[in-house]
Amino acid sequence: MTSRKQALDKANTLIEALPWLSRFHGKTVVVKYGGNAMTEPALRERFAQNIVFLRYAGLRPVVVHGGGPQISAHLDRLGLTSSFEAGLRVTTPETMDVVRMVLVGQVNREIVGLINSHGPFAVGISGEDAHLITAERKAAYVDGAPVDIGQVGEVVDVQPGVVRTLLDDGRIPVVSSVARGDDGGVYNVNADTAAAALAVALDAGKLVVLTDVEGLYADYPVCEELISRLTAGELEAMLPDLSAGMVPKMEACLAAVRGGVPQAHILDGRTPDSMLLEVFTNDGIGTMVVAEADEPTAPVDIYEGESE
């Protein structure tokens, strides 16, 4: 039985969320989904519940996903070698067929199914659909020398019309990070990069990147103090010293806020309800990147209207 104190705590949490609900009502939130949150069944179900909660709370969520572990597992089953150069998967035409099949035909359908167990919301699409994401072959270098990483793409254009149409219809777009090329090719695009580009194109109110760490640390591993908030300029200065795994995620946050998205967040996807805690509470739990030092950190009074 719920105690009086537990009931009051729940009520206080709801009241604390009220100004944030007012601020973000009707705003688009792009969520990059990956890491352990994508592979552990309990976290997968919780993620779907969180996305549907955002939808019912009046936000317009868009999910962008990768699927590195699933791709590697399928390549192993087929006996295909998976190699990496400059931190990127070398994507041969044969590998690209597997990437496309796993991302579009397996991972995307699983996410759509989880969300739709709560209502007829999710619609799965690929970056190829309706020319949503166009990419060109990405250049890569190792020790200053160029290396061929195959059909790995760099985003060069986003046409978000199909996503806007789905959002206007009350749907939750679920986008796999496969892109088309003007050369007729198909490209494997980093999901962090794709999410940031889509957030900018949609004039999103937030970009949320779910990962396997709590956020950005001040001087990891020497210092494990979590940075709760920093500006684009501060982040840019830190980029050369970040670990290889954090660079694409923080570059995505930087690209988003430089492109006009007011806030970008790095959250630990292993923490249940991390998105809700970051969006609807005063303290938050991850790292938030904003464009300028004077970016407001608290919502305006609910009677004064919404803040951009």
C-alpha positions in Angstrom: 0.0 0.0 0.0 1.3 3.5 -0.9 2.2 5.6 2.2 1.0 9.2 2.6 4.6 10.3 2.1 5.1 8.3 -1.1 1.8 9.7 -2.5 2.9 13.3 -1.6 6.3 12.7 -3.3 4.5 11.5 -6.5 2.3 14.6 -6.4 5.3 16.9 -5.9 7.0 15.3 -8.9 4.0 15.9 -11.1 3.8 19.6 -9.9 7.5 20.0 -10.6 6.9 18.8 -14.2 4.1 21.3 -14.8 6.3 24.3 -16.1 8.4 21.9 -18.2 5.2 20.5 -19.7 4.1 24.0 -20.6 7.5 24.9 -22.1 7.8 21.9 -24.3 4.2 21.3 -25.3 4.0 20.9 -29.0 7.8 20.9 -29.5 9.6 18.3 -31.5 12.1 16.1 -29.6 14.6 14.0 -31.6 15.8 11.0 -29.6 18.8 9.0 -30.8 18.4 5.4 -29.5 21.2 3.0 -29.1 23.6 1.2 -26.7 22.5 -1.2 -24.0 19.1 0.5 -23.8 18.5 -1.2 -27.2 19.7 -4.7 -26.3 18.3 -5.3 -22.8 14.6 -6.4 -22.9 13.5 -4.5 -19.8 15.2 -1.3 -20.9 13.7 -1.7 -24.4 10.2 -1.8 -23.0 10.9 1.1 -20.7 12.2 3.2 -23.6 9.0 2.5 -25.6 6.9 3.6 -22.6 9.0 6.8 -22.2 8.5 7.7 -25.9 4.7 7.1 -25.6 4.6 9.2 -22.4 6.3 12.1 -24.3 3.6 11.8 -27.0 0.8 11.8 -24.5 2.4 14.7 -22.6 2.0 16.9 -25.8 5.5 16.6 -27.2 6.3 15.4 -30.7 9.0 12.6 -30.4 11.1 11.3 -33.3 13.3 8.3 -32.8 16.5 7.8 -34.8 18.3 4.5 -34.3 21.4 2.7 -35.3 22.1 -1.0 -34.5 25.8 -1.7 -34.3 25.6 -4.8 -32.0 22.8 -6.3 -34.1 24.7 -5.7 -37.3 27.9 -7.3 -35.9 25.9 -10.3 -34.6 24.3 -10.9 -38.0 27.6 -10.5 -39.9 29.1 -13.1 -37.5 26.3 -15.5 -38.2 26.9 -15.1 -41.9 30.7 -15.6 -41.5 31.5 -12.1 -42.8 34.4 -10.2 -41.3 33.5 -6.9 -39.7 36.5 -4.5 -39.6 36.9 -0.9 -38.4 39.1 2.0 -39.6 39.2 5.4 -37.9 36.5 4.2 -35.5 34.1 3.4 -38.4 32.8 0.1 -39.7 34.3 -0.6 -43.2 31.1 -1.1 -45.2 31.6 -3.1 -48.4 28.7 -3.6 -50.8 28.1 -7.0 -49.2 28.3 -5.6 -45.7 25.9 -2.8 -46.7 23.3 -5.3 -47.7 23.4 -6.7 -44.2 23.4 -3.2 -42.6 20.3 -2.3 -44.6 18.5 -5.5 -43.8 19.3 -5.4 -40.1 18.5 -1.7 -39.5 15.4 -1.4 -41.7 14.0 -4.9 -41.6 14.9 -6.0 -38.0 15.8 -3.2 -35.6 13.3 -0.7 -37.0 10.4 -3.2 -36.9 11.2 -4.2 -33.3 11.2 -0.6 -32.1 8.0 0.1 -34.0 6.4 -3.0 -32.4 7.4 -2.0 -28.9 6.0 1.5 -29.2 2.8 0.3 -30.9 2.0 -2.1 -28.1 0.8 1.1 -26.4 -1.2 2.5 -29.3 -1.2 3.1 -33.0 1.6 5.6 -33.0 4.9 4.5 -34.5 5.7 4.4 -38.2 9.0 3.0 -39.3 10.9 4.7 -42.1 14.4 4.7 -43.5 16.6 7.7 -44.4 16.2 6.5 -47.9 12.4 7.1 -47.9 11.2 10.3 -49.7 14.8 11.4 -49.9 14.7 12.1 -46.1 18.5 11.8 -45.7 21.0 12.2 -48.5 24.6 11.3 -47.9 27.9 11.2 -49.8 30.9 8.9 -49.3 32.7 9.9 -46.1 36.5 10.5 -46.1 38.5 8.9 -43.4 42.1 9.1 -42.4 44.4 7.0 -40.2 47.7 8.7 -39.1 47.1 11.3 -41.8 46.7 8.9 -44.6 43.4 8.4 -46.4 41.7 5.0 -46.0 38.8 3.4 -47.9 35.8 2.7 -45.5 33.4 1.9 -48.3 29.7 2.9 -48.2 29.9 5.0 -45.0 28.1 8.3 -45.5 28.3 11.9 -44.4 24.9 13.6 -44.3 24.7 16.4 -46.9 21.0 17.1 -47.1 17.8 16.4 -45.1 14.3 16.7 -46.6 12.1 16.4 -43.5 8.7 16.7 -45.2 7.7 13.0 -44.6 8.6 13.3 -40.9 6.6 16.5 -40.5 3.6 14.9 -42.1 3.7 11.9 -39.7 4.1 14.3 -36.7 1.2 16.4 -37.8 -0.9 13.2 -38.0 0.0 12.4 -34.4 2.5 9.6 -35.3 5.9 8.8 -33.9 8.4 8.5 -36.7 11.1 5.8 -36.1 14.0 6.5 -38.5 16.8 4.0 -39.4 20.2 5.6 -40.2 20.5 4.4 -43.8 20.7 7.2 -46.4 20.5 7.5 -50.2 23.2 9.1 -52.3 22.9 11.3 -55.4 25.2 8.8 -57.0 22.5 6.1 -56.7 24.3 4.4 -53.8 23.1 3.5 -50.3 25.1 4.6 -47.3 25.5 3.6 -43.7 25.3 6.8 -41.6 26.3 7.3 -38.0 23.0 7.5 -36.1 24.3 10.3 -33.8 25.1 12.4 -36.9 21.7 11.5 -38.6 19.8 12.5 -35.4 21.5 15.9 -35.1 20.9 16.7 -38.8 17.3 15.7 -38.5 16.8 17.8 -35.3 18.2 20.8 -37.1 16.0 20.3 -40.2 12.9 19.9 -38.0 13.6 23.0 -35.8 13.4 20.6 -32.9 13.3 21.9 -29.3 15.7 19.2 -28.1 18.1 16.5 -29.2 18.4 13.6 -26.8 21.3 11.2 -27.3 21.0 8.0 -25.2 24.3 6.2 -24.6 26.1 3.9 -22.2 27.6 6.6 -19.9 26.0 9.1 -17.5 27.1 12.1 -19.5 30.3 14.0 -20.2 32.9 14.0 -17.4 35.2 16.9 -16.6 38.5 15.0 -17.0 37.8 11.3 -17.4 39.2 9.0 -16.1 41.3 11.3 -13.8 38.1 13.1 -12.7 34.7 11.5 -12.7 32.7 14.7 -12.0 29.8 14.9 -14.4 29.4 18.1 -16.3 25.7 19.0 -16.1 25.7 21.9 -18.5 28.1 23.5 -20.9 28.0 25.8 -23.9 28.8 25.0 -27.5 32.1 27.0 -27.2 33.1 25.1 -24.1 32.3 21.7 -25.7 34.3 22.6 -28.9 37.4 23.3 -26.8 37.1 19.9 -25.2 36.5 17.8 -28.3 40.2 17.1 -29.1 40.7 15.5 -25.7 37.5 13.3 -25.6 37.6 9.5 -25.9 36.9 8.1 -29.4 33.6 6.8 -28.3 32.3 10.1 -27.1 33.4 12.2 -30.0 30.6 11.4 -32.5 28.0 11.9 -29.7 29.4 15.2 -28.6 29.9 16.4 -32.2 26.2 15.6 -32.8 25.2 17.7 -29.8 27.5 20.5 -31.0 26.1 20.4 -34.6 22.6 20.5 -33.2 23.0 23.6 -31.1 25.1 25.3 -33.7 22.2 24.6 -36.1 19.6 26.2 -34.0 18.4 23.4 -31.6 18.2 25.1 -28.2 19.3 22.1 -26.1 21.1 18.8 -26.7 21.5 16.2 -24.0 23.7 13.2 -23.4 21.9 10.7 -21.2 22.6 7.2 -19.8 20.2 4.9 -21.6 20.8 2.3 -18.9 18.9 4.4 -16.4 15.2 3.7 -16.6 13.2 6.9 -17.4 16.3 9.0 -17.9 14.5 10.9 -20.7 11.6 11.8 -18.4 13.9 12.9 -15.6 15.9 15.1 -17.9 13.0 16.7 -19.7 10.5 17.1 -16.8 12.5 17.7 -13.6 14.4 20.8 -12.4 17.7 19.0 -11.8 18.1 16.6 -14.7 20.6 13.7 -14.7 22.8 14.0 -17.8 24.9 16.6 -19.7 23.1 19.4 -21.5 24.7 21.5 -24.2 23.4 24.9 -25.1 24.4 27.4 -27.7 25.2 30.4 -25.5 26.2 31.1 -21.9 23.0 33.0 -21.2 20.7 30.2 -22.5 17.9 29.9 -19.8 18.2 26.8 -17.7 14.7 27.0 -16.1 11.3 27.2 -17.7 9.4 30.5 -17.9 6.4 30.9 -15.6 3.6 28.9 -17.1 1.4 31.9 -17.2 3.8 33.9 -19.4 3.6 31.5 -22.3 6.1 29.2 -23.9 9.8 29.9 -24.3 11.7 29.0 -27.4 
